[in-house]
Amino acid sequence: MAERDEGKIKGGRMARTAPLVGLAGRTAGEAVVASLRRRVRGPASEADTAAFHERAAERYAEQLGRSKGVLMKAGQIMSFVGVSVEGEYQPIYQRALERLQDDAPPMPPEMAAAMVEEELGAPPSEIFASFDPEPVAAASIGQVHRATTHDGRTVAVKIQYPGVEKAIRADLANTELLATFFQMGRGLVPGGFTRMDVRAVAREVAERIGEEIDYLAEARNQQEFRDAYAGHPFIRIPEVFPELSSRRVLTMEFVEGMRYRAALAVDDQDLKNRWGEAMFRFTIGSIRRMHLFHADPHPGNYLFHADGTVTFLDFGSVKRFPAETVAFMVGLAEGAVAGDADALMDLHFARGVLDPADAPPPGQVLGWWTETLSAWTRPQPYTYTPESTNAATAVEFGVNGPYGEYLRKWRMDPGMTMLTRIQLGMSAVLSAFYATADWELIRWEWDRSGPPATPMGELDQEFWGGVRV
């Protein structure tokens, strides 16, 4: 029991806050804050700068990884947004934070086995025909083990860390925790999170993360997507095994595939373009057709296959939008592509997110959306690049930039912050792939009932039976 307790996540309010704000002594979390602050100031000696940044980034990623739960999930978000740290040292921090995507510190095998027995009523050796005690992946809320069912199916068993639910509940009750984290993390995103109410962002992120605690809810989300995409030609959703699942254990089909970093190393641009299009169609197409989207788009949640297909994982966080919100999104895209500032202003007024009596210049509104949706508003075909995505991100969050008056006056629905998250996450992966397509024509398939824009579009429309939205 002592060994199991040693690996539990600390769940008290003070214990979860201290890692961010250094409330007492040399806590482990105080090193997170110290490394972040030292990162900004830098060492006195220029000769030691690179080594300093290496150490600071490693400490930062290590402590976030050990925190598990909400703090690690927030670190994952920051890991794929693209950090902006003293120019040439950006890759150091990016590499360190990327470890949070699919390489978190695991819990001991004995603890994982005990969790299975507690949740499913028997040890893994009885529940499964075989069970690998070493995890194949460890992330923010749980880790994944490979196993075989008694009827010969290879499955992935996701096991929640003991105590993580209590820790997350404490995080969510502590309204200052994520707000403090994002406030301190402004320097990691070009321009900072200055256009948003940081606490509103924190609440929305916390709500999504809070949903991930219950694996039965995740199983229902995953099954909904699987039912919709069953048999799809290039989008794969693993099968769920409800009889081998509970609130803290989730069993699903085991899928072999390339992880993100392996996919980046593939020397086949056409294949990367197909992966990018599959991701784009799943992400935007699900919003348009189902009014749902997979709200945890970090690179650790994709598996890439040599035939151009992509497997999507981790449905603990799923955002549902009412039809009027989706219609608003479509209207924004149409207005930006058409260069119609008046239409965009009318949409904002009707939605109640801008005050007609105190409105920003229409040109600012048009300019911001043109830059933010550059993959659709620029000449086609368009290639996502790290440079273009970083530039768009700087504009998107640049309250002191050329569109600052609009950003200061825009009363964004906090729920829309998750769209920013998925846009940044998807764009980051497509940029790393340098994915190229006629993205605007693809969007027309959904928003204008257009014909298939690509061979993959033909397959997609055939799968949906020619149904257009």
C-alpha positions as CSV (number, residue, x, y, z in Angstrom):
1,M,0.0,0.0,0.0
2,A,2.9,2.4,0.8
3,E,4.3,1.9,-2.7
4,R,0.9,2.6,-4.2
5,D,0.4,5.7,-2.1
6,E,3.8,7.0,-3.1
7,G,2.7,7.3,-6.7
8,K,-0.6,8.9,-6.0
9,I,-1.4,12.4,-7.3
10,K,-1.5,15.0,-4.5
11,G,-5.1,16.4,-4.5
12,G,-5.2,19.1,-1.8
13,R,-5.9,22.7,-2.8
14,M,-2.6,24.0,-1.4
15,A,-0.6,21.1,-2.9
16,R,-2.0,21.8,-6.4
17,T,-1.5,25.5,-6.2
18,A,2.0,25.5,-4.8
19,P,3.6,24.1,-8.0
20,L,2.5,27.3,-9.8
21,V,3.0,30.1,-7.4
22,G,5.6,28.7,-5.0
23,L,3.6,29.2,-1.9
24,A,5.9,27.3,0.4
25,G,9.5,26.3,0.5
26,R,11.3,24.7,-2.4
27,T,8.3,22.9,-3.7
28,A,8.7,20.9,-6.9
29,G,6.3,23.3,-8.6
30,E,8.4,26.3,-7.4
31,A,11.0,25.1,-9.9
32,V,8.4,25.5,-12.7
33,V,7.8,29.1,-11.8
34,A,11.5,29.8,-11.2
35,S,12.4,28.3,-14.6
36,L,9.7,30.3,-16.4
37,R,10.8,33.5,-14.7
38,R,14.5,32.8,-15.3
39,R,13.6,32.0,-18.9
40,V,12.4,35.6,-19.3
41,R,15.4,37.3,-17.7
42,G,18.1,35.0,-18.9
43,P,21.6,34.4,-17.4
44,A,24.1,37.1,-17.0
45,S,26.8,35.4,-19.2
46,E,26.0,35.3,-22.9
47,A,28.2,32.2,-23.2
48,D,25.9,30.2,-20.9
49,T,22.7,31.2,-22.6
50,A,22.0,28.1,-24.6
51,A,22.8,25.7,-21.7
52,F,20.7,27.8,-19.4
53,H,17.7,27.5,-21.7
54,E,18.2,23.8,-22.1
55,R,18.1,23.4,-18.3
56,A,15.1,25.7,-17.8
57,A,13.0,24.0,-20.5
58,E,13.8,20.6,-19.1
59,R,12.8,21.6,-15.6
60,Y,9.6,23.2,-16.8
61,A,8.5,20.2,-18.9
62,E,9.5,17.8,-16.2
63,Q,7.5,19.5,-13.4
64,L,4.5,19.9,-15.6
65,G,4.7,16.3,-16.6
66,R,4.8,15.2,-12.9
67,S,1.9,17.4,-12.0
68,K,-0.5,15.3,-14.2
69,G,-4.1,16.4,-14.5
70,V,-5.0,19.9,-15.3
71,L,-1.6,21.5,-15.2
72,M,-0.1,18.9,-17.5
73,K,-3.0,19.2,-19.9
74,A,-2.5,23.0,-20.0
75,G,1.1,22.3,-20.7
76,Q,0.1,20.1,-23.6
77,I,-2.0,22.9,-25.1
78,M,1.0,25.2,-24.9
79,S,3.3,22.6,-26.5
80,F,1.6,22.6,-29.9
81,V,0.6,26.2,-30.1
82,G,4.2,27.2,-30.9
83,V,6.3,29.0,-28.3
84,S,7.9,32.4,-28.8
85,V,11.0,32.4,-26.7
86,E,13.9,34.7,-27.5
87,G,13.9,33.7,-31.2
88,E,16.7,31.1,-31.7
89,Y,15.9,29.3,-28.4
90,Q,12.3,28.6,-29.3
91,P,13.0,25.0,-30.5
92,I,14.6,24.2,-27.1
93,Y,11.3,24.9,-25.3
94,Q,9.2,23.4,-28.0
95,R,11.1,20.1,-27.9
96,A,10.9,19.9,-24.1
97,L,7.2,20.6,-24.0
98,E,6.5,18.2,-26.8
99,R,7.3,15.4,-24.4
100,L,4.0,16.1,-22.7
101,Q,2.1,15.0,-25.8
102,D,2.7,11.3,-25.4
103,D,5.7,10.7,-23.2
104,A,4.7,11.6,-19.6
105,P,6.2,9.9,-16.5
106,P,4.2,6.6,-16.1
107,M,2.9,5.1,-12.9
108,P,4.4,1.8,-11.6
109,P,3.0,-1.5,-13.1
110,E,1.7,-2.6,-9.7
111,M,-0.4,0.5,-9.4
112,A,-1.8,0.1,-12.9
113,A,-2.8,-3.5,-12.1
114,A,-4.4,-2.4,-8.8
115,M,-6.5,0.2,-10.7
116,V,-7.8,-2.4,-13.1
117,E,-8.7,-4.8,-10.3
118,E,-10.4,-2.0,-8.4
119,E,-12.4,-0.9,-11.4
120,L,-13.2,-4.2,-13.2
121,G,-13.4,-6.5,-10.3
122,A,-10.4,-8.8,-11.0
123,P,-6.6,-8.4,-11.8
124,P,-5.5,-7.9,-15.4
125,S,-4.3,-11.5,-15.5
126,E,-7.9,-12.7,-15.2
127,I,-9.7,-9.9,-17.1
128,F,-7.4,-10.3,-20.1
129,A,-5.7,-13.2,-21.8
130,S,-2.5,-11.2,-21.8
131,F,-1.7,-7.8,-20.4
132,D,1.6,-5.9,-20.9
133,P,2.6,-4.3,-17.5
134,E,4.7,-1.6,-19.3
135,P,2.6,1.2,-20.8
136,V,2.8,2.1,-24.5
137,A,1.9,5.7,-23.7
138,A,1.5,7.9,-20.6
139,A,-0.3,11.2,-20.7
140,S,-2.0,13.8,-18.5
141,I,-4.8,11.8,-16.9
142,G,-4.0,8.1,-17.6
143,Q,-1.7,5.7,-19.4
144,V,-2.3,3.0,-22.0
145,H,-1.4,-0.7,-21.8
146,R,-1.5,-3.2,-24.6
147,A,-3.6,-6.3,-23.8
148,T,-5.4,-9.2,-25.5
149,T,-9.0,-10.2,-24.8
150,H,-10.0,-13.8,-24.2
151,D,-11.4,-14.0,-27.7
152,G,-8.1,-12.9,-29.3
153,R,-8.7,-9.2,-29.9
154,T,-5.7,-6.8,-29.3
155,V,-6.9,-3.9,-27.2
156,A,-5.5,-0.7,-25.7
157,V,-6.4,-0.3,-22.0
158,K,-6.3,3.3,-20.7
159,I,-6.0,3.4,-16.9
160,Q,-6.5,6.6,-15.0
161,Y,-3.9,7.5,-12.5
162,P,-4.9,6.9,-8.8
163,G,-5.8,10.2,-7.2
164,V,-5.9,12.2,-10.5
165,E,-9.7,12.7,-10.2
166,K,-9.3,14.2,-6.7
167,A,-6.4,16.3,-7.9
168,I,-8.4,17.6,-10.9
169,R,-11.5,18.3,-8.7
170,A,-9.2,20.4,-6.5
171,D,-7.8,22.2,-9.5
172,L,-11.3,23.0,-10.8
173,A,-12.4,24.2,-7.4
174,N,-9.4,26.5,-7.3
175,T,-10.4,29.2,-9.7
176,E,-7.0,30.9,-9.6
177,L,-5.0,27.9,-10.6
178,L,-5.4,27.8,-14.4
179,A,-5.8,31.6,-14.5
180,T,-2.4,31.9,-12.9
181,F,-0.9,29.3,-15.3
182,F,-2.2,31.0,-18.4
183,Q,-1.3,34.5,-17.0
184,M,2.3,33.2,-16.6
185,G,2.2,31.4,-19.9
186,R,1.5,34.6,-21.9
187,G,5.1,34.7,-22.9
188,L,4.9,31.3,-24.5
189,V,2.4,32.4,-27.1
190,P,3.1,35.2,-29.6
191,G,1.3,38.3,-28.3
192,G,0.0,36.5,-25.3
193,F,-3.6,35.7,-24.4
194,T,-4.3,39.3,-24.0
195,R,-7.5,39.5,-26.1
196,M,-9.3,37.2,-23.8
197,D,-10.5,37.2,-20.2
198,V,-7.9,34.8,-18.9
199,R,-10.3,33.5,-16.2
200,A,-12.9,32.9,-18.9
201,V,-10.4,30.9,-20.9
202,A,-9.4,29.0,-17.8
203,R,-13.0,28.2,-17.0
204,E,-13.6,26.9,-20.5
205,V,-10.4,24.8,-20.6
206,A,-11.2,23.5,-17.1
207,E,-14.7,22.5,-18.2
208,R,-13.3,20.5,-21.1
209,I,-10.7,18.9,-18.9
210,G,-13.2,18.1,-16.2
211,E,-15.2,16.0,-18.7
212,E,-12.1,13.8,-19.3
213,I,-12.2,12.4,-15.7
214,D,-15.1,10.1,-16.5
215,Y,-14.0,7.4,-19.0
216,L,-17.5,6.3,-19.5
217,A,-18.4,9.7,-20.9
218,E,-15.3,9.4,-23.1
219,A,-16.5,6.0,-24.3
220,R,-19.9,7.5,-25.2
221,N,-18.2,10.3,-27.1
222,Q,-15.9,7.9,-28.9
223,Q,-18.8,5.6,-29.8
224,E,-20.8,8.5,-31.2
225,F,-17.9,9.5,-33.5
226,R,-17.2,5.8,-34.4
227,D,-20.9,5.3,-35.4
228,A,-20.7,8.3,-37.6
229,Y,-17.4,7.4,-39.3
230,A,-17.7,3.6,-39.3
231,G,-16.3,2.4,-42.6
232,H,-15.0,5.8,-43.7
233,P,-12.3,5.6,-46.3
234,F,-9.6,7.6,-44.5
235,I,-10.8,8.5,-41.0
236,R,-10.5,5.8,-38.4
237,I,-12.0,5.7,-34.9
238,P,-11.1,2.8,-32.6
239,E,-13.9,0.4,-31.4
240,V,-14.8,0.7,-27.8
241,F,-15.3,-2.3,-25.5
242,P,-17.9,-1.1,-22.9
243,E,-17.9,-4.4,-21.0
244,L,-14.2,-3.9,-20.2
245,S,-14.6,-0.2,-19.3
246,S,-15.5,1.8,-16.3
247,R,-15.2,5.4,-15.0
248,R,-11.4,5.0,-14.6
249,V,-10.6,2.2,-17.1
250,L,-11.3,2.4,-20.9
251,T,-10.7,-0.4,-23.2
252,M,-10.7,0.0,-27.0
253,E,-9.3,-1.5,-30.2
254,F,-5.5,-1.3,-30.4
255,V,-4.4,0.5,-33.5
256,E,-0.9,0.4,-34.9
257,G,0.3,3.6,-36.5
258,M,3.0,6.2,-36.7
259,R,3.1,8.7,-33.9
260,Y,3.5,12.4,-34.7
261,R,7.3,12.7,-34.6
262,A,7.7,9.6,-36.7
263,A,5.3,11.0,-39.3
264,L,7.2,14.2,-39.4
265,A,10.3,12.2,-40.5
266,V,8.5,10.6,-43.5
267,D,10.0,11.8,-46.8
268,D,6.8,11.8,-48.8
269,Q,5.1,15.2,-49.2
270,D,2.1,13.8,-51.0
271,L,1.4,11.4,-48.1
272,K,1.7,14.3,-45.6
273,N,-0.7,16.3,-47.8
274,R,-3.2,13.4,-47.5
275,W,-2.8,13.2,-43.8
276,G,-3.3,16.9,-43.6
277,E,-6.5,16.8,-45.6
278,A,-7.8,13.9,-43.6
279,M,-7.3,15.9,-40.4
280,F,-8.9,19.0,-41.9
281,R,-11.9,17.1,-43.1
282,F,-12.4,15.3,-39.8
283,T,-12.0,18.5,-37.8
284,I,-14.0,21.0,-39.8
285,G,-16.3,18.4,-41.4
286,S,-17.4,17.1,-37.9
287,I,-18.3,20.7,-36.9
288,R,-20.3,21.3,-40.0
289,R,-22.1,18.0,-40.3
290,M,-22.4,16.9,-36.7
291,H,-22.0,20.2,-34.8
292,L,-19.3,18.3,-32.8
293,F,-15.6,18.6,-32.6
294,H,-12.8,16.7,-31.0
295,A,-11.7,19.3,-28.6
296,D,-8.2,17.9,-27.7
297,P,-6.2,18.3,-30.9
298,H,-2.7,17.9,-29.7
299,P,-0.4,15.7,-31.8
300,G,-0.3,12.8,-29.4
301,N,-4.0,12.1,-30.3
302,Y,-3.3,11.1,-33.9
303,L,-1.9,7.9,-35.5
304,F,-0.8,8.2,-39.1
305,H,-0.8,5.4,-41.6
306,A,1.1,4.7,-44.8
307,D,-2.1,4.5,-46.9
308,G,-2.9,8.2,-46.0
309,T,-5.5,7.4,-43.4
310,V,-5.5,8.9,-39.9
311,T,-6.7,7.4,-36.6
312,F,-8.1,9.8,-34.1
313,L,-7.7,9.1,-30.4
314,D,-8.9,10.5,-27.0
315,F,-12.4,11.7,-27.0
316,G,-12.6,12.7,-23.4
317,S,-13.1,16.3,-24.5
318,V,-15.8,16.9,-27.1
319,K,-17.4,20.2,-27.7
320,R,-21.0,20.5,-28.9
321,F,-22.3,23.6,-30.7
322,P,-25.9,24.7,-31.3
323,A,-26.9,25.1,-34.9
324,E,-26.9,28.9,-34.6
325,T,-23.2,28.9,-33.5
326,V,-22.2,26.8,-36.5
327,A,-24.1,29.1,-38.8
328,F,-22.2,32.0,-37.2
329,M,-18.9,30.2,-38.0
330,V,-20.0,29.7,-41.6
331,G,-21.0,33.3,-41.9
332,L,-17.6,34.5,-40.6
333,A,-15.8,32.4,-43.1
334,E,-17.9,33.5,-46.0
335,G,-17.6,37.2,-45.0
336,A,-13.8,36.9,-44.6
337,V,-13.3,35.1,-48.0
338,A,-15.6,37.6,-49.7
339,G,-13.8,40.6,-48.2
340,D,-17.2,41.8,-47.0
341,A,-16.6,43.9,-43.9
342,D,-20.3,45.0,-43.6
343,A,-21.4,41.4,-43.5
344,L,-19.0,40.6,-40.7
345,M,-20.1,43.6,-38.7
346,D,-23.8,42.6,-39.1
347,L,-22.9,39.1,-37.9
348,H,-21.2,40.4,-34.8
349,F,-24.1,42.8,-34.0
350,A,-26.7,40.1,-34.5
351,R,-24.7,37.8,-32.2
352,G,-24.3,40.4,-29.6
353,V,-20.5,40.3,-29.4
354,L,-20.0,43.9,-30.6
355,D,-21.8,47.0,-29.5
356,P,-23.1,49.0,-32.5
357,A,-22.7,52.1,-30.4
358,D,-19.1,51.4,-29.7
359,A,-18.0,49.4,-32.7
360,P,-14.4,49.1,-34.0
361,P,-13.6,50.1,-37.6
362,P,-15.0,47.5,-40.0
363,G,-11.6,47.3,-41.6
364,Q,-10.1,45.9,-38.4
365,V,-12.7,43.2,-38.2
366,L,-12.2,42.2,-41.8
367,G,-8.5,42.3,-41.5
368,W,-8.4,40.2,-38.4
369,W,-10.6,37.5,-39.8
370,T,-8.7,37.6,-43.1
371,E,-5.4,36.9,-41.3
372,T,-6.9,34.4,-38.9
373,L,-8.5,32.4,-41.7
374,S,-5.5,32.8,-44.0
375,A,-5.7,29.2,-45.2
376,W,-9.0,30.0,-46.8
377,T,-8.6,33.7,-47.7
378,R,-5.1,33.4,-49.4
379,P,-4.6,32.3,-53.0
380,Q,-5.2,28.5,-53.4
381,P,-3.7,26.0,-53.2
382,Y,-2.3,27.1,-49.8
383,T,0.6,25.6,-47.9
384,Y,0.6,25.6,-44.1
385,T,4.0,26.6,-42.8
386,P,5.4,27.2,-39.3
387,E,6.1,30.8,-40.3
388,S,2.6,31.5,-41.6
389,T,1.0,29.9,-38.7
390,N,3.1,31.8,-36.2
391,A,2.3,35.0,-38.0
392,A,-1.4,34.3,-37.9
393,T,-1.2,33.4,-34.2
394,A,0.6,36.7,-33.5
395,V,-2.2,38.5,-35.2
396,E,-4.9,36.5,-33.5
397,F,-3.7,37.3,-30.0
398,G,-2.2,40.7,-30.8
399,V,-4.3,43.1,-28.8
400,N,-1.6,45.8,-29.2
401,G,-1.3,45.1,-33.0
402,P,-3.2,46.6,-36.0
403,Y,-6.5,45.0,-34.9
404,G,-6.2,45.8,-31.2
405,E,-9.4,47.9,-31.0
406,Y,-11.5,45.1,-32.4
407,L,-9.9,42.6,-30.0
408,R,-10.5,44.8,-27.0
409,K,-14.2,45.4,-27.9
410,W,-15.1,41.9,-29.1
411,R,-17.0,40.1,-26.3
412,M,-16.1,36.6,-27.2
413,D,-18.3,33.8,-26.0
414,P,-15.9,31.8,-23.8
415,G,-17.1,28.6,-25.5
416,M,-15.5,30.0,-28.7
417,T,-12.1,29.8,-27.0
418,M,-12.1,26.1,-27.8
419,L,-12.3,26.9,-31.5
420,T,-9.1,28.9,-31.0
421,R,-7.5,25.9,-29.3
422,I,-8.5,23.5,-32.1
423,Q,-7.5,25.9,-34.9
424,L,-4.1,26.4,-33.3
425,G,-3.6,22.7,-32.7
426,M,-4.7,21.6,-36.2
427,S,-2.7,24.4,-37.8
428,A,0.4,23.5,-35.9
429,V,0.3,19.9,-37.1
430,L,-0.5,20.9,-40.7
431,S,2.3,23.4,-40.6
432,A,4.8,20.9,-39.4
433,F,3.7,18.7,-42.4
434,Y,3.8,21.7,-44.8
435,A,0.4,20.3,-45.9
436,T,-0.9,21.8,-49.2
437,A,-4.4,21.7,-50.6
438,D,-7.2,23.9,-52.0
439,W,-8.6,24.3,-48.5
440,E,-11.1,26.9,-49.6
441,L,-12.7,24.6,-52.2
442,I,-12.8,21.9,-49.6
443,R,-14.7,24.3,-47.3
444,W,-17.2,24.9,-50.1
445,E,-18.2,21.3,-50.0
446,W,-19.8,21.9,-46.6
447,D,-20.6,25.6,-46.6
448,R,-21.7,26.1,-50.2
449,S,-22.9,22.5,-51.0
450,G,-20.0,22.5,-53.5
451,P,-18.8,19.5,-55.5
452,P,-15.9,17.3,-54.3
453,A,-12.7,19.4,-54.4
454,T,-10.2,16.5,-54.4
455,P,-10.1,12.7,-54.8
456,M,-10.4,12.4,-51.0
457,G,-13.5,14.7,-51.3
458,E,-15.1,12.3,-53.7
459,L,-14.5,9.4,-51.3
460,D,-15.8,11.5,-48.4
461,Q,-19.0,12.6,-50.2
462,E,-19.6,9.0,-51.4
463,F,-19.3,7.8,-47.8
464,W,-21.9,10.4,-46.6
465,G,-24.2,9.4,-49.4
466,G,-24.0,12.7,-51.2
467,V,-25.6,14.5,-48.3
468,R,-24.5,18.1,-48.0
469,V,-25.0,20.7,-45.3
